[in-house]
């Protein structure tokens, strides 16, 4: 894949008024040190850390173009260009392709603007506790739940006439991406960020995070929910959450295929294809090890892999949140299977 983002920083600079460009350079000079320290404080985990959320798009371009792990990002396929022929020949099966497209539609970009004081000492980003240094990860929408009564979203909070019908949208990611409710309430979740065009034309929709309902630091897993009363968004999401139920649960062809859908460097949605290489036994579960390419911003992304059925009769497609890179060039998921159907 050609690097479609090449020269994007130059284009942004040309399009911006000189005063805005100079202000960005000033912010970059004054905030880069704190962002660099936070970036180093995550070890091998793969959040993208930005200097300032005011200039998020420019920062994402800068981090993309300066990436050392995957220079050029040749293995990253834009979701808008992803086709069945991008899969290895033995996996070019309509059901497998439909599964990946369904997961990709529910994959989200997670922008966390605050680091909770509750992060433990020596945990990821603990040196940035209480600070507003944004980091970006990925995740996916698990399910939707309709609620009635006054809407509890920030837009309706304190309003005399809040919406009376709203939805909980449950999101799955890693605990090092979103640690607790304080962080969730400083988080924005971007849905349908399929391309730069979708961000500009309104196809991308954004929900505020609201509450963490589950966290396991040892297994690096987190579930949190967003609140929305946007019926158009729910209508679109319902199509994909309901379609998941119709996808065959035993796809024998997925024996070693491993696919990741993520927002590397906070950019629009990209797909990478590789192989499941090994697994690591942990207490109460396993971590999956794979060759599929990831980058900063891929933390928490759905890793689509096969898992043998309990009765040994076939393979079940399951998803694990991407957790970290390994020193041998492979990547590793969080612990335990995230049941996604």
N, C-alpha and C positions, 0 to 999 in steps of 0.2 A: 504494500500500500504506500503510495506517495505521501510525504508529509504535508497534509493539507493545511497545516498551521504555519508552514514556513513563511516568514515575512509578516506574520500577523501583528507582531509588536510594532513593526514599521508602519503598517496600515493604521493601527490605532493611534500612533503618534501623529501621523499626518492629519487624521480626522479630528484630533482634539485641539481645542484652543491652546495657545502657548501657555496661558496662565495655569490651566489645568495640568498640563504636562509638567511644568515646573513644580507645581504643588505635589504631584505624584513623586517626582524625584526627591523632593524634600522629605516626604513621608518615608520613602524607601530608605533614605540615608539614616533617618532617626529610628526606624522600626525594624530594620533588617537584622540587627544584632539580637534582639529579643526573639524574633522568629527563628533565626538560625539556632539559638540555644534550645528553643522548644523542639525544633526538628531533631536535634541530636539526642534529645531526652526521650525518644521513643524506641531506641534500640533498632531492632530489625522490623518493627511494625511499619505499616505503610499508609499513614495519614499524610496528606499534603498540608503543610503549614504555610500560611500566607502572612505577609507583613501587616496588611491592613485591609479590612473588608470593604472599605470605600473604593478601593481600586482592585477588586477581586479579579475582574476579567484580565486586566493587564498582568497581574501577578501570576495567574494561571498560565498565560502565554509564556511568561518569562521562565517559569518552572518547567514547562513542557519543553521549550527549546533548549534549556540547559540540562536536561535529564542525562544522568550518567549511567543509569541502570539499563535503559533501552534507548540509546541515541537513535533518533529518527522514527522510533516506534513502528518499525516495519511490520511487526506481527499484530498490531492493533487495528481492527477493522471497524469502521464506523457502522453503527447499527443500521443506518439507512442504506448501506451498501452490502450488508451481510446477506449471503445467499447460500443455498444448500451446497453449492460447489466449493464453498470455503471449508467444508468439513472433509476429513480424509475420505477417500472413495468408499471404504467399507462402511462408513457411517452416514452416507448420503441417502438417508431414509426419511420420508416425509414426517413420520411421527417424531423422530429425533429433532428435526429442524423445527417443527411446531412447538416442541417442548422448549427449545432454546428461545424462540421468539416470544413465547408466553412469559418466560422468566424475565427476558429483557424488558418487556413492557412494564413489569412491576419493579424493575430496578430503579433506585432513586439515588440522587446525590444528597449527601447530608452535610450541611454547613454548621459547624459548632463554633459559636463566637465567644464562649467563656469556658474557663477551666475551673472545675469545682474545687473548693477548699477541702472537700471530703476525699479526694484521691489520696490513697495511702502513700506514705514515704516510700521512695524507690519504685513506685508504680509509674507507668507511662505518663508523661507530662506533669509529674508531681512538682517539678521545679517551677512550673507556671501556674500553680494553684492561685485562684483568686484574680487572675489576669485575663484581660480581653485580647488575646492573641488567637485569631481564628485558625481552626484546622478543618480539613475537609476529608470525608470518607464516603463510602458507599453503603448500600443496604438494599433490602427489598420489602415490598408490601406483602404481608402474610394474609390478612383478611380485613373485612369491613364489618362494622356493627352499627346498626341504626339506633338512634336514641331520640327520645322525646322530652320536651321540657325546655327551659331556657338554655340556649347554646352557651357553652363555657369557653369559647375561643377568645383570644385577646381582642378581636374586633368587636365582639358582642359584650364583653365584660364591662359592666357599669352602664350599659345602654338601657334606656327606658323600654325599648321594644326589641329585645334580642330575638334571633331566630328561634322558632319552637321545635324545629326538626333538624337534627344534625347527626354526624357520623363519627365514630372512633375509627381511625385508620391505624392498624397495628404494623409496626415496622421492626424488622429484625436486622441486627448489625453486631458489631463487636463491642465489648464493654470498654475497650480502650478508645473507641470512637465516641460513644455517649456513655458517660459513667453513671450519672444519677439525674434526678428530676431537675435540679438546678441547671444542669447542662442542657437537658431536654428543652427547658423553657427559654434557652438562649440559642435554640437550634431552628434552622429552616430546612425543610425537606422539599427538594425539587423533583417533581414528577414529569415524565415525558420530555426530559431534556435530551432529545434525540440528535440535535445538531445545533450549530450556532444560530441557524435561521429560526429554530423553534423557540429559542430564548428571546429573540427579537420580535417574532410575530404573534406571541401570546399562546402558542401551543404548549409551551412549558408552563406548568402550574406549580404553585408553592404553598405548602402548608406549614404552620408553626408547630414545633414539637410541644408536647404538654406534660407527659408524665412517664417515667420509667416504671414498668411493672415487673420486670425480672432482670436480674443481673447476676452473673457468675464470673468473678474475676479470675478464678483458677482456670475456667474453661473458656474465658474471653468471649462471653456471649451476653447479649443485651436485647431486651424487647422493650420498646417504648411506643406510645401512641400519640398520634396527632389528632386534632379536632378540626373538622371542616363542615360548613353548611353549603358548600359549593356543589350543587346537584349535577352540574355538567361534569365536574371532575369525578364524582361518584359513579355516574353513568358510564364513563369511559373505563374506570377501574373495574366495575362489576363485570364487564365483558371478559376481562382477563382472569379474574378470580373465579368466575363460574366456568370458563373454558378449561381451567386447570383440572377440574373434576372429571372432564371427559378424556383427558390424555391417558393413554394406557399406562398402568403402573409398573408393568414388567416389560422393559425393552431390552431384549437379549443383546441387541447390537451395541449397547453402551458399556460393554465389559471393561474397557480401559479409557474411554473418551473422557476428557475433562475440559469443561468450558467455563470461562469467567466472564461475567458482564459487569463492567465497572465504569467509574468516572475518573480516570487517571489524571492527576494534577488538577482536579476540579473541572476538567473539560467535559464536553458532551459525551454521550454514551458510546463505549467501544467494546468490542467482543474479541477475546483471545481464545485460541484453540490449542490444546496440548493433550498430554496423557497423564493418567493416574500412575504414579511410579511406586508408591509405597504407603505405609501408614505407620503411625507411632502410637503404641498402646499407652493410654493414660488411665488414671483412676476414673471409673465410671464412663469410659468412652475411648475414642481414638481420634487422632488428628490425621488428616489426609495429606499426603505429600505429592506434588504434581509439578510438571514441567511448564504448565500454562503461564504465559507472561503476565506480570502485574507491575504496578508502579506506585509511587506515592499518590494517594487518593483512592487506591483499590482496597484499603482496609475495610472489612465488613461486607464486601461485595459477595454476591451469590456465586459459589463454586459448585457447578452442576457436575455430579459424579454418579457412578452406579454404586449400588449397595446390594449385596446378595440378600434375597428374601430369607426370612427366618426358617422356612421349610426347605430352602435350597432349590426351589423350583425356578428361579430366574433372578433377574436384576431389577431393582427398584430405583428410579431416578430420585436422588435426594440432593439437598443443598446444605452446604456448610458455609459459614461466613469466612472469607479470606482473612487470615490473621497476620502473617509475617513472611518475609523473605528468609531464606537459609543461606549460609555461607557457601554452600556447594552449588549455588545457582538455581536451585529448586525453590519452591514456595510451599507454605504449609497453612492449613486451615485451623480454625478454632476447634475445640474438642467437641465430639458428639454430633450426631446427625440432627439437623434442623428439619423436622417434619414440615413439609410445605404444602400439603394438599389436604 
